[in-house]
Structure formats: structure tokens, C-alpha cells
Amino acid sequence: MKGFEEFVRKFGAHGLGYFQMKEDGLKGPLTKFFSEEDIALIIERTELEVGDVVFFGAGEKKTVMGLHG
């Protein structure tokens, strides 16, 4: 995951969060900030299956959304 984070920093992003679906549930460094209901909604709405990863950017809106120029 560090390689992905370094990659997005080249474009000006401040960070890259992620969740990874494992056999025992959704894992990632930020899951502690979400309620069980929130985690269930993330799994449902993104239709996560074991092995899937969801990335999300942190930083200025135009950078995170790829709106350059």
C-alpha cells in the first residue's frame, strides 16, 4: 500500500486511505473511525468481496478528483 501512497503524492495528494476486504471483515488503518453500521454500508454499496480494496484520496478537491487545469 505504501507504493500506492507514494504514487499519488507525486500528483499533489496528501494521502491515500484504503479499506481491504479480508475473510474476517473490512480492514484498514481508518476502520477504527467508522461505526459498524458505516462499515456495513461501505461493504454493501461497494459490493466488496474478499480480496477487494477501496482507495480514497485526501487533499484538495481538484487534486483528489483529478481536476488539473
Predicted model as a PDB file, atoms N, CA, C, CB and O in Angstrom, pLDDT in the B-factor column:
MODEL        1                                                                  
ATOM      1  N   MET A   1       0.816  -1.188   0.000  1.00 70.00           N  
ATOM      2  CA  MET A   1       0.000   0.000   0.000  1.00 70.00           C  
ATOM      3  C   MET A   1       0.870   1.267   0.000  1.00 70.00           C  
ATOM      4  CB  MET A   1      -0.934  -0.010   1.205  1.00 70.00           C  
ATOM      5  O   MET A   1       0.465   2.314  -0.503  1.00 70.00           O  
ATOM      6  N   LYS A   2       2.054   1.147   0.566  1.00 72.00           N  
ATOM      7  CA  LYS A   2       2.964   2.304   0.603  1.00 72.00           C  
ATOM      8  C   LYS A   2       3.297   2.778  -0.809  1.00 72.00           C  
ATOM      9  CB  LYS A   2       4.262   1.949   1.360  1.00 72.00           C  
ATOM     10  O   LYS A   2       3.396   3.981  -1.050  1.00 72.00           O  
ATOM     11  N   GLY A   3       3.469   1.851  -1.735  1.00 76.00           N  
ATOM     12  CA  GLY A   3       3.783   2.215  -3.115  1.00 76.00           C  
ATOM     13  C   GLY A   3       2.684   3.038  -3.748  1.00 76.00           C  
ATOM     14  O   GLY A   3       2.962   3.986  -4.482  1.00 76.00           O  
ATOM     15  N   PHE A   4       1.432   2.686  -3.471  1.00 75.00           N  
ATOM     16  CA  PHE A   4       0.301   3.460  -3.997  1.00 75.00           C  
ATOM     17  C   PHE A   4       0.296   4.863  -3.397  1.00 75.00           C  
ATOM     18  CB  PHE A   4      -1.038   2.744  -3.698  1.00 75.00           C  
ATOM     19  O   PHE A   4       0.041   5.845  -4.094  1.00 75.00           O  
ATOM     20  N   GLU A   5       0.580   4.945  -2.095  1.00 74.00           N  
ATOM     21  CA  GLU A   5       0.588   6.242  -1.423  1.00 74.00           C  
ATOM     22  C   GLU A   5       1.675   7.149  -2.002  1.00 74.00           C  
ATOM     23  CB  GLU A   5       0.799   6.060   0.088  1.00 74.00           C  
ATOM     24  O   GLU A   5       1.438   8.336  -2.225  1.00 74.00           O  
ATOM     25  N   GLU A   6       2.843   6.604  -2.240  1.00 77.00           N  
ATOM     26  CA  GLU A   6       3.932   7.381  -2.833  1.00 77.00           C  
ATOM     27  C   GLU A   6       3.558   7.844  -4.241  1.00 77.00           C  
ATOM     28  CB  GLU A   6       5.231   6.549  -2.871  1.00 77.00           C  
ATOM     29  O   GLU A   6       3.896   8.958  -4.642  1.00 77.00           O  
ATOM     30  N   PHE A   7       2.864   6.994  -4.985  1.00 77.00           N  
ATOM     31  CA  PHE A   7       2.445   7.334  -6.343  1.00 77.00           C  
ATOM     32  C   PHE A   7       1.512   8.542  -6.348  1.00 77.00           C  
ATOM     33  CB  PHE A   7       1.755   6.136  -7.001  1.00 77.00           C  
ATOM     34  O   PHE A   7       1.716   9.464  -7.138  1.00 77.00           O  
ATOM     35  N   VAL A   8       0.489   8.561  -5.482  1.00 71.00           N  
ATOM     36  CA  VAL A   8      -0.466   9.678  -5.504  1.00 71.00           C  
ATOM     37  C   VAL A   8       0.153  10.973  -4.996  1.00 71.00           C  
ATOM     38  CB  VAL A   8      -1.691   9.337  -4.668  1.00 71.00           C  
ATOM     39  O   VAL A   8      -0.282  12.059  -5.378  1.00 71.00           O  
ATOM     40  N   ARG A   9       1.154  10.870  -4.149  1.00 73.00           N  
ATOM     41  CA  ARG A   9       1.823  12.080  -3.663  1.00 73.00           C  
ATOM     42  C   ARG A   9       2.531  12.823  -4.791  1.00 73.00           C  
ATOM     43  CB  ARG A   9       2.826  11.725  -2.566  1.00 73.00           C  
ATOM     44  O   ARG A   9       2.709  14.039  -4.718  1.00 73.00           O  
ATOM     45  N   LYS A  10       2.936  12.101  -5.829  1.00 75.00           N  
ATOM     46  CA  LYS A  10       3.569  12.735  -6.985  1.00 75.00           C  
ATOM     47  C   LYS A  10       2.637  13.716  -7.671  1.00 75.00           C  
ATOM     48  CB  LYS A  10       4.025  11.684  -7.976  1.00 75.00           C  
ATOM     49  O   LYS A  10       3.088  14.639  -8.349  1.00 75.00           O  
ATOM     50  N   PHE A  11       1.338  13.518  -7.497  1.00 72.00           N  
ATOM     51  CA  PHE A  11       0.337  14.372  -8.123  1.00 72.00           C  
ATOM     52  C   PHE A  11      -0.216  15.413  -7.164  1.00 72.00           C  
ATOM     53  CB  PHE A  11      -0.791  13.533  -8.666  1.00 72.00           C  
ATOM     54  O   PHE A  11      -1.144  16.143  -7.514  1.00 72.00           O  
ATOM     55  N   GLY A  12       0.333  15.494  -5.969  1.00 72.00           N  
ATOM     56  CA  GLY A  12      -0.061  16.512  -5.014  1.00 72.00           C  
ATOM     57  C   GLY A  12      -1.052  16.068  -3.961  1.00 72.00           C  
ATOM     58  O   GLY A  12      -1.460  16.883  -3.134  1.00 72.00           O  
ATOM     59  N   ALA A  13      -1.455  14.808  -3.957  1.00 69.00           N  
ATOM     60  CA  ALA A  13      -2.384  14.324  -2.925  1.00 69.00           C  
ATOM     61  C   ALA A  13      -1.652  14.258  -1.590  1.00 69.00           C  
ATOM     62  CB  ALA A  13      -2.971  12.922  -3.302  1.00 69.00           C  
ATOM     63  O   ALA A  13      -0.454  13.979  -1.534  1.00 69.00           O  
ATOM     64  N   HIS A  14      -2.387  14.515  -0.525  1.00 71.00           N  
ATOM     65  CA  HIS A  14      -1.785  14.497   0.807  1.00 71.00           C  
ATOM     66  C   HIS A  14      -1.725  13.092   1.390  1.00 71.00           C  
ATOM     67  CB  HIS A  14      -2.560  15.403   1.741  1.00 71.00           C  
ATOM     68  O   HIS A  14      -0.930  12.819   2.289  1.00 71.00           O  
ATOM     69  N   GLY A  15      -2.550  12.223   0.885  1.00 71.00           N  
ATOM     70  CA  GLY A  15      -2.559  10.863   1.406  1.00 71.00           C  
ATOM     71  C   GLY A  15      -3.515   9.991   0.628  1.00 71.00           C  
ATOM     72  O   GLY A  15      -4.213  10.445  -0.279  1.00 71.00           O  
ATOM     73  N   LEU A  16      -3.528   8.737   1.002  1.00 77.00           N  
ATOM     74  CA  LEU A  16      -4.382   7.767   0.335  1.00 77.00           C  
ATOM     75  C   LEU A  16      -4.880   6.797   1.388  1.00 77.00           C  
ATOM     76  CB  LEU A  16      -3.626   7.024  -0.815  1.00 77.00           C  
ATOM     77  O   LEU A  16      -4.102   6.036   1.964  1.00 77.00           O  
ATOM     78  N   GLY A  17      -6.178   6.827   1.636  1.00 82.00           N  
ATOM     79  CA  GLY A  17      -6.764   5.890   2.585  1.00 82.00           C  
ATOM     80  C   GLY A  17      -7.236   4.657   1.842  1.00 82.00           C  
ATOM     81  O   GLY A  17      -7.424   4.681   0.626  1.00 82.00           O  
ATOM     82  N   TYR A  18      -7.423   3.587   2.582  1.00 87.00           N  
ATOM     83  CA  TYR A  18      -7.909   2.370   1.938  1.00 87.00           C  
ATOM     84  C   TYR A  18      -8.607   1.462   2.938  1.00 87.00           C  
ATOM     85  CB  TYR A  18      -6.757   1.626   1.270  1.00 87.00           C  
ATOM     86  O   TYR A  18      -8.369   1.520   4.144  1.00 87.00           O  
ATOM     87  N   PHE A  19      -9.468   0.631   2.396  1.00 91.00           N  
ATOM     88  CA  PHE A  19     -10.075  -0.477   3.117  1.00 91.00           C  
ATOM     89  C   PHE A  19      -9.811  -1.709   2.283  1.00 91.00           C  
ATOM     90  CB  PHE A  19     -11.618  -0.257   3.370  1.00 91.00           C  
ATOM     91  O   PHE A  19      -9.846  -1.652   1.054  1.00 91.00           O  
ATOM     92  N   GLN A  20      -9.549  -2.813   2.935  1.00 94.00           N  
ATOM     93  CA  GLN A  20      -9.359  -4.070   2.227  1.00 94.00           C  
ATOM     94  C   GLN A  20     -10.296  -5.106   2.824  1.00 94.00           C  
ATOM     95  CB  GLN A  20      -7.879  -4.545   2.302  1.00 94.00           C  
ATOM     96  O   GLN A  20     -10.359  -5.278   4.042  1.00 94.00           O  
ATOM     97  N   MET A  21     -11.021  -5.792   1.951  1.00 96.00           N  
ATOM     98  CA  MET A  21     -11.946  -6.816   2.397  1.00 96.00           C  
ATOM     99  C   MET A  21     -11.190  -8.116   2.584  1.00 96.00           C  
ATOM    100  CB  MET A  21     -13.106  -6.992   1.398  1.00 96.00           C  
ATOM    101  O   MET A  21     -10.639  -8.673   1.635  1.00 96.00           O  
ATOM    102  N   LYS A  22     -11.170  -8.588   3.809  1.00 96.00           N  
ATOM    103  CA  LYS A  22     -10.498  -9.846   4.136  1.00 96.00           C  
ATOM    104  C   LYS A  22     -11.563 -10.849   4.570  1.00 96.00           C  
ATOM    105  CB  LYS A  22      -9.412  -9.646   5.260  1.00 96.00           C  
ATOM    106  O   LYS A  22     -12.731 -10.494   4.725  1.00 96.00           O  
ATOM    107  N   GLU A  23     -11.163 -12.079   4.763  1.00 96.00           N  
ATOM    108  CA  GLU A  23     -12.118 -13.117   5.139  1.00 96.00           C  
ATOM    109  C   GLU A  23     -12.795 -12.811   6.465  1.00 96.00           C  
ATOM    110  CB  GLU A  23     -11.426 -14.462   5.215  1.00 96.00           C  
ATOM    111  O   GLU A  23     -13.935 -13.220   6.684  1.00 96.00           O  
ATOM    112  N   ASP A  24     -12.114 -12.104   7.348  1.00 95.00           N  
ATOM    113  CA  ASP A  24     -12.699 -11.786   8.651  1.00 95.00           C  
ATOM    114  C   ASP A  24     -13.268 -10.365   8.715  1.00 95.00           C  
ATOM    115  CB  ASP A  24     -11.657 -11.963   9.737  1.00 95.00           C  
ATOM    116  O   ASP A  24     -13.489  -9.839   9.805  1.00 95.00           O  
ATOM    117  N   GLY A  25     -13.505  -9.742   7.561  1.00 93.00           N  
ATOM    118  CA  GLY A  25     -14.154  -8.442   7.525  1.00 93.00           C  
ATOM    119  C   GLY A  25     -13.302  -7.349   6.911  1.00 93.00           C  
ATOM    120  O   GLY A  25     -12.213  -7.603   6.397  1.00 93.00           O  
ATOM    121  N   LEU A  26     -13.811  -6.137   6.971  1.00 94.00           N  
ATOM    122  CA  LEU A  26     -13.152  -4.977   6.378  1.00 94.00           C  
ATOM    123  C   LEU A  26     -12.000  -4.521   7.269  1.00 94.00           C  
ATOM    124  CB  LEU A  26     -14.160  -3.824   6.162  1.00 94.00           C  
ATOM    125  O   LEU A  26     -12.184  -4.318   8.469  1.00 94.00           O  
ATOM    126  N   LYS A  27     -10.826  -4.363   6.690  1.00 94.00           N  
ATOM    127  CA  LYS A  27      -9.629  -3.976   7.434  1.00 94.00           C  
ATOM    128  C   LYS A  27      -9.000  -2.742   6.804  1.00 94.00           C  
ATOM    129  CB  LYS A  27      -8.611  -5.135   7.477  1.00 94.00           C  
ATOM    130  O   LYS A  27      -9.222  -2.445   5.630  1.00 94.00           O  
ATOM    131  N   GLY A  28      -8.225  -2.040   7.591  1.00 90.00           N  
ATOM    132  CA  GLY A  28      -7.518  -0.861   7.122  1.00 90.00           C  
ATOM    133  C   GLY A  28      -7.246   0.056   8.289  1.00 90.00           C  
ATOM    134  O   GLY A  28      -7.899  -0.050   9.328  1.00 90.00           O  
ATOM    135  N   PRO A  29      -6.290   0.956   8.136  1.00 86.00           N  
ATOM    136  CA  PRO A  29      -5.896   1.818   9.245  1.00 86.00           C  
ATOM    137  C   PRO A  29      -6.978   2.800   9.699  1.00 86.00           C  
ATOM    138  CB  PRO A  29      -4.681   2.580   8.861  1.00 86.00           C  
ATOM    139  O   PRO A  29      -6.892   3.344  10.800  1.00 86.00           O  
ATOM    140  N   LEU A  30      -7.982   3.029   8.875  1.00 88.00           N  
ATOM    141  CA  LEU A  30      -9.006   4.009   9.229  1.00 88.00           C  
ATOM    142  C   LEU A  30     -10.326   3.396   9.699  1.00 88.00           C  
ATOM    143  CB  LEU A  30      -9.268   4.890   8.055  1.00 88.00           C  
ATOM    144  O   LEU A  30     -11.249   4.129  10.054  1.00 88.00           O  
ATOM    145  N   THR A  31     -10.431   2.072   9.708  1.00 92.00           N  
ATOM    146  CA  THR A  31     -11.698   1.448  10.108  1.00 92.00           C  
ATOM    147  C   THR A  31     -12.086   1.802  11.537  1.00 92.00           C  
ATOM    148  CB  THR A  31     -11.606  -0.061   9.966  1.00 92.00           C  
ATOM    149  O   THR A  31     -13.271   1.798  11.869  1.00 92.00           O  
ATOM    150  N   LYS A  32     -11.117   2.105  12.383  1.00 93.00           N  
ATOM    151  CA  LYS A  32     -11.411   2.444  13.780  1.00 93.00           C  
ATOM    152  C   LYS A  32     -12.237   3.727  13.916  1.00 93.00           C  
ATOM    153  CB  LYS A  32     -10.114   2.592  14.558  1.00 93.00           C  
ATOM    154  O   LYS A  32     -12.834   3.978  14.963  1.00 93.00           O  
ATOM    155  N   PHE A  33     -12.268   4.537  12.854  1.00 92.00           N  
ATOM    156  CA  PHE A  33     -13.021   5.787  12.889  1.00 92.00           C  
ATOM    157  C   PHE A  33     -14.457   5.637  12.387  1.00 92.00           C  
ATOM    158  CB  PHE A  33     -12.309   6.826  12.069  1.00 92.00           C  
ATOM    159  O   PHE A  33     -15.207   6.613  12.356  1.00 92.00           O  
ATOM    160  N   PHE A  34     -14.843   4.424  11.995  1.00 92.00           N  
ATOM    161  CA  PHE A  34     -16.173   4.175  11.439  1.00 92.00           C  
ATOM    162  C   PHE A  34     -16.956   3.235  12.341  1.00 92.00           C  
ATOM    163  CB  PHE A  34     -16.070   3.590  10.019  1.00 92.00           C  
ATOM    164  O   PHE A  34     -16.398   2.316  12.940  1.00 92.00           O  
ATOM    165  N   SER A  35     -18.265   3.482  12.426  1.00 95.00           N  
ATOM    166  CA  SER A  35     -19.131   2.602  13.210  1.00 95.00           C  
ATOM    167  C   SER A  35     -19.352   1.298  12.446  1.00 95.00           C  
ATOM    168  CB  SER A  35     -20.490   3.294  13.524  1.00 95.00           C  
ATOM    169  O   SER A  35     -19.060   1.214  11.253  1.00 95.00           O  
ATOM    170  N   GLU A  36     -19.863   0.296  13.127  1.00 93.00           N  
ATOM    171  CA  GLU A  36     -20.170  -0.973  12.470  1.00 93.00           C  
ATOM    172  C   GLU A  36     -21.199  -0.769  11.363  1.00 93.00           C  
ATOM    173  CB  GLU A  36     -20.686  -1.999  13.492  1.00 93.00           C  
ATOM    174  O   GLU A  36     -21.141  -1.428  10.325  1.00 93.00           O  
ATOM    175  N   GLU A  37     -22.143   0.148  11.588  1.00 96.00           N  
ATOM    176  CA  GLU A  37     -23.156   0.443  10.566  1.00 96.00           C  
ATOM    177  C   GLU A  37     -22.521   1.070   9.330  1.00 96.00           C  
ATOM    178  CB  GLU A  37     -24.237   1.380  11.133  1.00 96.00           C  
ATOM    179  O   GLU A  37     -22.873   0.725   8.202  1.00 96.00           O  
ATOM    180  N   ASP A  38     -21.586   1.990   9.546  1.00 93.00           N  
ATOM    181  CA  ASP A  38     -20.880   2.618   8.424  1.00 93.00           C  
ATOM    182  C   ASP A  38     -20.097   1.584   7.620  1.00 93.00           C  
ATOM    183  CB  ASP A  38     -19.932   3.714   8.934  1.00 93.00           C  
ATOM    184  O   ASP A  38     -20.117   1.600   6.389  1.00 93.00           O  
ATOM    185  N   ILE A  39     -19.416   0.696   8.316  1.00 93.00           N  
ATOM    186  CA  ILE A  39     -18.628  -0.330   7.652  1.00 93.00           C  
ATOM    187  C   ILE A  39     -19.532  -1.254   6.844  1.00 93.00           C  
ATOM    188  CB  ILE A  39     -17.816  -1.135   8.677  1.00 93.00           C  
ATOM    189  O   ILE A  39     -19.197  -1.630   5.720  1.00 93.00           O  
ATOM    190  N   ALA A  40     -20.678  -1.619   7.416  1.00 94.00           N  
ATOM    191  CA  ALA A  40     -21.633  -2.467   6.691  1.00 94.00           C  
ATOM    192  C   ALA A  40     -22.122  -1.764   5.424  1.00 94.00           C  
ATOM    193  CB  ALA A  40     -22.834  -2.830   7.597  1.00 94.00           C  
ATOM    194  O   ALA A  40     -22.272  -2.407   4.385  1.00 94.00           O  
ATOM    195  N   LEU A  41     -22.372  -0.453   5.496  1.00 94.00           N  
ATOM    196  CA  LEU A  41     -22.804   0.310   4.318  1.00 94.00           C  
ATOM    197  C   LEU A  41     -21.712   0.388   3.258  1.00 94.00           C  
ATOM    198  CB  LEU A  41     -23.222   1.718   4.727  1.00 94.00           C  
ATOM    199  O   LEU A  41     -21.997   0.285   2.065  1.00 94.00           O  
ATOM    200  N   ILE A  42     -20.479   0.567   3.678  1.00 90.00           N  
ATOM    201  CA  ILE A  42     -19.356   0.609   2.728  1.00 90.00           C  
ATOM    202  C   ILE A  42     -19.270  -0.720   1.982  1.00 90.00           C  
ATOM    203  CB  ILE A  42     -18.010   0.910   3.464  1.00 90.00           C  
ATOM    204  O   ILE A  42     -19.127  -0.747   0.759  1.00 90.00           O  
ATOM    205  N   ILE A  43     -19.356  -1.809   2.721  1.00 93.00           N  
ATOM    206  CA  ILE A  43     -19.296  -3.142   2.106  1.00 93.00           C  
ATOM    207  C   ILE A  43     -20.451  -3.330   1.127  1.00 93.00           C  
ATOM    208  CB  ILE A  43     -19.331  -4.245   3.189  1.00 93.00           C  
ATOM    209  O   ILE A  43     -20.259  -3.825   0.016  1.00 93.00           O  
ATOM    210  N   GLU A  44     -21.643  -2.933   1.544  1.00 94.00           N  
ATOM    211  CA  GLU A  44     -22.832  -3.106   0.704  1.00 94.00           C  
ATOM    212  C   GLU A  44     -22.770  -2.247  -0.557  1.00 94.00           C  
ATOM    213  CB  GLU A  44     -24.088  -2.766   1.497  1.00 94.00           C  
ATOM    214  O   GLU A  44     -22.975  -2.744  -1.665  1.00 94.00           O  
ATOM    215  N   ARG A  45     -22.491  -0.973  -0.385  1.00 94.00           N  
ATOM    216  CA  ARG A  45     -22.530  -0.051  -1.531  1.00 94.00           C  
ATOM    217  C   ARG A  45     -21.414  -0.278  -2.535  1.00 94.00           C  
ATOM    218  CB  ARG A  45     -22.463   1.362  -1.045  1.00 94.00           C  
ATOM    219  O   ARG A  45     -21.585  -0.008  -3.724  1.00 94.00           O  
ATOM    220  N   THR A  46     -20.286  -0.766  -2.075  1.00 91.00           N  
ATOM    221  CA  THR A  46     -19.180  -1.024  -2.997  1.00 91.00           C  
ATOM    222  C   THR A  46     -19.133  -2.480  -3.448  1.00 91.00           C  
ATOM    223  CB  THR A  46     -17.863  -0.649  -2.347  1.00 91.00           C  
ATOM    224  O   THR A  46     -18.286  -2.871  -4.250  1.00 91.00           O  
ATOM    225  N   GLU A  47     -20.063  -3.272  -2.914  1.00 94.00           N  
ATOM    226  CA  GLU A  47     -20.175  -4.695  -3.271  1.00 94.00           C  
ATOM    227  C   GLU A  47     -18.841  -5.421  -3.108  1.00 94.00           C  
ATOM    228  CB  GLU A  47     -20.676  -4.844  -4.715  1.00 94.00           C  
ATOM    229  O   GLU A  47     -18.414  -6.179  -3.979  1.00 94.00           O  
ATOM    230  N   LEU A  48     -18.198  -5.170  -1.973  1.00 94.00           N  
ATOM    231  CA  LEU A  48     -16.880  -5.750  -1.722  1.00 94.00           C  
ATOM    232  C   LEU A  48     -16.926  -7.256  -1.544  1.00 94.00           C  
ATOM    233  CB  LEU A  48     -16.267  -5.122  -0.502  1.00 94.00           C  
ATOM    234  O   LEU A  48     -17.839  -7.810  -0.932  1.00 94.00           O  
ATOM    235  N   GLU A  49     -15.917  -7.894  -2.097  1.00 96.00           N  
ATOM    236  CA  GLU A  49     -15.700  -9.320  -1.918  1.00 96.00           C  
ATOM    237  C   GLU A  49     -14.292  -9.508  -1.384  1.00 96.00           C  
ATOM    238  CB  GLU A  49     -15.914 -10.108  -3.252  1.00 96.00           C  
ATOM    239  O   GLU A  49     -13.454  -8.615  -1.513  1.00 96.00           O  
ATOM    240  N   VAL A  50     -14.025 -10.649  -0.791  1.00 97.00           N  
ATOM    241  CA  VAL A  50     -12.705 -10.923  -0.220  1.00 97.00           C  
ATOM    242  C   VAL A  50     -11.621 -10.675  -1.277  1.00 97.00           C  
ATOM    243  CB  VAL A  50     -12.628 -12.387   0.311  1.00 97.00           C  
ATOM    244  O   VAL A  50     -11.687 -11.183  -2.396  1.00 97.00           O  
ATOM    245  N   GLY A  51     -10.622  -9.876  -0.881  1.00 95.00           N  
ATOM    246  CA  GLY A  51      -9.519  -9.531  -1.776  1.00 95.00           C  
ATOM    247  C   GLY A  51      -9.652  -8.159  -2.408  1.00 95.00           C  
ATOM    248  O   GLY A  51      -8.674  -7.623  -2.931  1.00 95.00           O  
ATOM    249  N   ASP A  52     -10.858  -7.575  -2.368  1.00 96.00           N  
ATOM    250  CA  ASP A  52     -11.070  -6.243  -2.945  1.00 96.00           C  
ATOM    251  C   ASP A  52     -10.484  -5.165  -2.045  1.00 96.00           C  
ATOM    252  CB  ASP A  52     -12.568  -5.983  -3.170  1.00 96.00           C  
ATOM    253  O   ASP A  52     -10.409  -5.325  -0.827  1.00 96.00           O  
ATOM    254  N   VAL A  53     -10.068  -4.063  -2.668  1.00 92.00           N  
ATOM    255  CA  VAL A  53      -9.552  -2.905  -1.942  1.00 92.00           C  
ATOM    256  C   VAL A  53     -10.248  -1.660  -2.467  1.00 92.00           C  
ATOM    257  CB  VAL A  53      -8.001  -2.784  -2.089  1.00 92.00           C  
ATOM    258  O   VAL A  53     -10.443  -1.506  -3.673  1.00 92.00           O  
ATOM    259  N   VAL A  54     -10.622  -0.772  -1.549  1.00 89.00           N  
ATOM    260  CA  VAL A  54     -11.202   0.520  -1.907  1.00 89.00           C  
ATOM    261  C   VAL A  54     -10.203   1.586  -1.471  1.00 89.00           C  
ATOM    262  CB  VAL A  54     -12.623   0.739  -1.233  1.00 89.00           C  
ATOM    263  O   VAL A  54      -9.805   1.634  -0.307  1.00 89.00           O  
ATOM    264  N   PHE A  55      -9.799   2.439  -2.407  1.00 84.00           N  
ATOM    265  CA  PHE A  55      -8.895   3.546  -2.104  1.00 84.00           C  
ATOM    266  C   PHE A  55      -9.676   4.857  -2.117  1.00 84.00           C  
ATOM    267  CB  PHE A  55      -7.720   3.597  -3.119  1.00 84.00           C  
ATOM    268  O   PHE A  55     -10.626   5.011  -2.884  1.00 84.00           O  
ATOM    269  N   PHE A  56      -9.279   5.786  -1.278  1.00 78.00           N  
ATOM    270  CA  PHE A  56      -9.840   7.130  -1.351  1.00 78.00           C  
ATOM    271  C   PHE A  56      -8.740   8.130  -1.037  1.00 78.00           C  
ATOM    272  CB  PHE A  56     -11.043   7.297  -0.373  1.00 78.00           C  
ATOM    273  O   PHE A  56      -7.869   7.890  -0.200  1.00 78.00           O  
ATOM    274  N   GLY A  57      -8.804   9.252  -1.730  1.00 71.00           N  
ATOM    275  CA  GLY A  57      -7.763  10.259  -1.624  1.00 71.00           C  
ATOM    276  C   GLY A  57      -8.044  11.286  -0.551  1.00 71.00           C  
ATOM    277  O   GLY A  57      -9.183  11.475  -0.126  1.00 71.00           O  
ATOM    278  N   ALA A  58      -6.984  11.944  -0.123  1.00 68.00           N  
ATOM    279  CA  ALA A  58      -7.085  13.035   0.833  1.00 68.00           C  
ATOM    280  C   ALA A  58      -6.279  14.208   0.289  1.00 68.00           C  
ATOM    281  CB  ALA A  58      -6.579  12.604   2.252  1.00 68.00           C  
ATOM    282  O   ALA A  58      -5.141  14.046  -0.152  1.00 68.00           O  
ATOM    283  N   GLY A  59      -6.880  15.375   0.327  1.00 70.00           N  
ATOM    284  CA  GLY A  59      -6.201  16.568  -0.155  1.00 70.00           C  
ATOM    285  C   GLY A  59      -7.193  17.542  -0.737  1.00 70.00           C  
ATOM    286  O   GLY A  59      -8.394  17.436  -0.489  1.00 70.00           O  
ATOM    287  N   GLU A  60      -6.701  18.492  -1.512  1.00 75.00           N  
ATOM    288  CA  GLU A  60      -7.579  19.477  -2.140  1.00 75.00           C  
ATOM    289  C   GLU A  60      -8.489  18.784  -3.142  1.00 75.00           C  
ATOM    290  CB  GLU A  60      -6.756  20.591  -2.833  1.00 75.00           C  
ATOM    291  O   GLU A  60      -8.085  17.838  -3.818  1.00 75.00           O  
ATOM    292  N   LYS A  61      -9.713  19.262  -3.227  1.00 76.00           N  
ATOM    293  CA  LYS A  61     -10.727  18.647  -4.084  1.00 76.00           C  
ATOM    294  C   LYS A  61     -10.246  18.481  -5.526  1.00 76.00           C  
ATOM    295  CB  LYS A  61     -11.997  19.480  -4.061  1.00 76.00           C  
ATOM    296  O   LYS A  61     -10.414  17.411  -6.113  1.00 76.00           O  
ATOM    297  N   LYS A  62      -9.654  19.520  -6.099  1.00 76.00           N  
ATOM    298  CA  LYS A  62      -9.231  19.433  -7.505  1.00 76.00           C  
ATOM    299  C   LYS A  62      -8.133  18.401  -7.703  1.00 76.00           C  
ATOM    300  CB  LYS A  62      -8.750  20.792  -8.000  1.00 76.00           C  
ATOM    301  O   LYS A  62      -8.054  17.786  -8.766  1.00 76.00           O  
ATOM    302  N   THR A  63      -7.289  18.198  -6.707  1.00 71.00           N  
ATOM    303  CA  THR A  63      -6.223  17.199  -6.802  1.00 71.00           C  
ATOM    304  C   THR A  63      -6.792  15.798  -6.654  1.00 71.00           C  
ATOM    305  CB  THR A  63      -5.146  17.450  -5.736  1.00 71.00           C  
ATOM    306  O   THR A  63      -6.490  14.910  -7.452  1.00 71.00           O  
ATOM    307  N   VAL A  64      -7.609  15.605  -5.640  1.00 69.00           N  
ATOM    308  CA  VAL A  64      -8.174  14.284  -5.368  1.00 69.00           C  
ATOM    309  C   VAL A  64      -9.069  13.809  -6.505  1.00 69.00           C  
ATOM    310  CB  VAL A  64      -8.961  14.306  -4.066  1.00 69.00           C  
ATOM    311  O   VAL A  64      -9.084  12.622  -6.833  1.00 69.00           O  
ATOM    312  N   MET A  65      -9.815  14.733  -7.106  1.00 72.00           N  
ATOM    313  CA  MET A  65     -10.724  14.373  -8.177  1.00 72.00           C  
ATOM    314  C   MET A  65     -10.055  14.386  -9.553  1.00 72.00           C  
ATOM    315  CB  MET A  65     -11.900  15.308  -8.175  1.00 72.00           C  
ATOM    316  O   MET A  65     -10.687  14.076 -10.562  1.00 72.00           O  
ATOM    317  N   GLY A  66      -8.770  14.749  -9.581  1.00 67.00           N  
ATOM    318  CA  GLY A  66      -8.034  14.737 -10.840  1.00 67.00           C  
ATOM    319  C   GLY A  66      -8.404  15.898 -11.758  1.00 67.00           C  
ATOM    320  O   GLY A  66      -8.316  15.782 -12.981  1.00 67.00           O  
ATOM    321  N   LEU A  67      -8.821  17.022 -11.162  1.00 56.00           N  
ATOM    322  CA  LEU A  67      -9.210  18.190 -11.967  1.00 56.00           C  
ATOM    323  C   LEU A  67      -8.042  19.158 -12.056  1.00 56.00           C  
ATOM    324  CB  LEU A  67     -10.457  18.897 -11.360  1.00 56.00           C  
ATOM    325  O   LEU A  67      -7.983  20.147 -11.324  1.00 56.00           O  
ATOM    326  N   HIS A  68      -7.136  18.872 -12.936  1.00 55.00           N  
ATOM    327  CA  HIS A  68      -5.956  19.740 -13.119  1.00 55.00           C  
ATOM    328  C   HIS A  68      -6.193  20.670 -14.302  1.00 55.00           C  
ATOM    329  CB  HIS A  68      -4.658  18.891 -13.343  1.00 55.00           C  
ATOM    330  O   HIS A  68      -6.572  20.240 -15.391  1.00 55.00           O  
ATOM    331  N   GLY A  69      -5.958  21.961 -14.053  1.00 49.00           N  
ATOM    332  CA  GLY A  69      -6.043  22.936 -15.140  1.00 49.00           C  
ATOM    333  C   GLY A  69      -7.374  23.398 -15.397  1.00 49.00           C  
ATOM    334  O   GLY A  69      -7.580  24.221 -16.289  1.00 49.00           O  
TER     335      GLY A  69                                                      
ENDMDL                                                                          
END                                                                             
